[in-house]
Amino acid sequence: MSFEHLPDKQARRAQELYESFRSAFDADLRAMAELLASKPDNKLFGETEFELRDMVHQVGAKALQAAAQQRKKGGM
């Protein structure tokens, strides 16, 4: 993945975050795929939609935590 549109320092930080996200979120993405694959077409919306939304919110929270930890370690 390229972050050419960002200044060099931000591009390096974005690349570091992206790499940490890929491994950290793999299990979450698999769980989302399993959830969606396990539901028939007529059950994708409604309760499943809310379950998926909650999972996505959890991934977003992990992303914020990772970014905050990177800053504590001397990142941007």
Secondary structure, DSSP 8 states (H G I E B T S, - for coil): ---TTS-HHHHHHHHHHHHHHHHHHHHHHHHHHHHHHTS-GGGSSTHHHHHHHHHHHHHHHHHHHHHHHHHHTT--
